[in-house]
Amino acid sequence: MENNENTVGVLNDLIQINNDRADGFEKASADLKDENIDLKATFDKLASDSRTNVTELAGLVGRNGEDPDTGNTILGTLHRAWIDIKASFGGDDRHSILAECERGEDAIKKAYRDALQENDLGDQVRTVLLKQQEGINASHDAIKILRDAHAAL
């Protein structure tokens, strides 16, 4: 039972951080000014990717006989509040937006790295997490490239 509880705990933590990520990218997309509207499709896709991850993770929780968590992390909620405060003081330029997005991507990358260090997840869970991690790493790199391209201007 302990193995199952640990696996469900890991999965629920990843559900929460994916919810944070989706909410963060949806908020960033909605708050874009005209000069940064080209980022909307990227942000919308990344939010959608995290919603897909949540669905997959929730299915794994259900297969372990538990109900999935549907919430967000406290830190994710605080991060979005910080972004709101920063934007109200003029921190809503392209570089700031992308830097904050990259910080969020750093957090979810760490969450997946930590989760995959667990030894008792089982092959099916590990396979799903590795596939999701691959997508998250690629998304992080894309955001970083966009941020660095703007910084070089």
Secondary structure, 3 states (H helix, E strand, C coil): CHHHHHHHHHHHHHHHHHHHHHHHHHHHHHCCCHHHHHHHHHHHHHHHHHHHHHHHHHHHHHHCCCCCCCCCCHHHHHHHHHHHHHHHCCCCCHHHHHHHHHHHHHHHHHHHHHHHCCCCCCHHHHHHHHHHHHHHHHHHHHHHHHHHHHHCC
